[in-house]
Amino acid sequence: MLGAMEPSATSLTQAALQQAILHHIPDPAWLKDSASRYILVNEAFIAAAGLPVEAILGRTPRDVWPGQWGEHFMETDRNVVEKGSRLRFEEERPGPSGDLRWFDTVKTPLFDGQGSVMGIVGISRDITDRKEMEQRLRESRTQLRELSAYLQTVREEERSRISRELHDELGQSLTAIQLGLGSLEERHGDPAVWREALAELQRLTRDTVTSMQRLASDLRPPLLDDLGLPAAIEWLLTTFTQRTRVDHTLHLPETPAGCDADTSTALFRIVQEALTNVSRHSLATHVTVSLQAGADGTRLSVADNGKGMDERLATAPSSLGLIGMRERTLMLGGHLAIRSTPGAGTTVDVHIPANLAQAQPSSSA
């Protein structure tokens, strides 16, 4: 029940009105005199203070709130009385359960007929959820900036790699073919020499075509567009094992449902990034990839038997590859979870709901 100091007969109606107003405020609210003594408090205030109303009314914040908080409230009251103006501030202090929470507090002076401050009315709203959302938003923006910089670096590295391979492999092969053709024109004698030179040019041409096809596959494997996601993942795992000597197992549904282009691209890139992490960090000897597609959507799992990691690192700002996988999943309305225990390997689980994935507009890789 709301509490109040004994009012005089002339102020009974006013006090009752003030009490009724405070009663309908869901946040802690109060009325004090100019000496910071509580005159009226509402039920939310009583609950926050954790004291009976008799231990609050007629007392100052120094008597109601522990230690530094009582002194802090007394100081803000003095500022309101001295300046005669409204004061608003955010503060972090213990909530009713004792945990630290953020509050938005407003204190407003009340004036008598002569213009002097006769009291203070205040209200304090718990804004912890808003503060936490603001903090998550700041962290998200920081991660997105770092992810953007990371992707830019990856693009530049990829361009540099392609440039080197074009120069070192295709460029040199084409130069050799050009020189060989010029030399062939000058040879008019022995047919055996001609056949030998022609065979060498044919070999160089085949090697050049192979290099060109490998470069194209690295950018986007034709299997993904021609035969679908399962075949592309199988090709990716085969080349991964050939390159790293890490064995693999692939589980595919007997009759896999078709994925739309965006889902196929996202899942292929997630597998690609997960395998990159396995080769760089896990010290694994085996990796298992499972793909399931059904009425509820598409599920993907990539698990290794490596050294594992602290799961908290999966959301660290420096884990940009993992952040990139999560962003690809979120763009399709899906969910990505990373399970890992130091010494017991890491598993990446992805679920793309069918209805949400299908609602996404088509986009390029």
Secondary structure, DSSP 8 states (H G I E B T S, - for coil): --EE----GGGHHHHHHHHHHHHT-SS-EEEEETT--EEEE-HHHHHHHTS-GGGTTT--HHHHS-HHHHHHHHHHHHHHHHHTS-EEEEEEEE-TTSSEEEEEEEEEEEE-TTS-EEEEEEEEEE-HHHHHHHHHHHHHHHHHHHHHHHHHHHHHHHHHHHHHHIIIIIIHHHHHHHHHHHHHHH--S-HHHHHHHHHHHHHHHHHHHHHHHHHHHHHS-HHHHHT-HHHHHHHHHHHHHHHH--EEEEE--SS-----HHHHHHHHHHHHHHHHHIIIII--SEEEEEEEEETTEEEEEEEE-S----GGGGGSTT-HHHHHHHHHHHHTT-EEEEEE-TTS-EEEEEEEEHHHHHTS-----
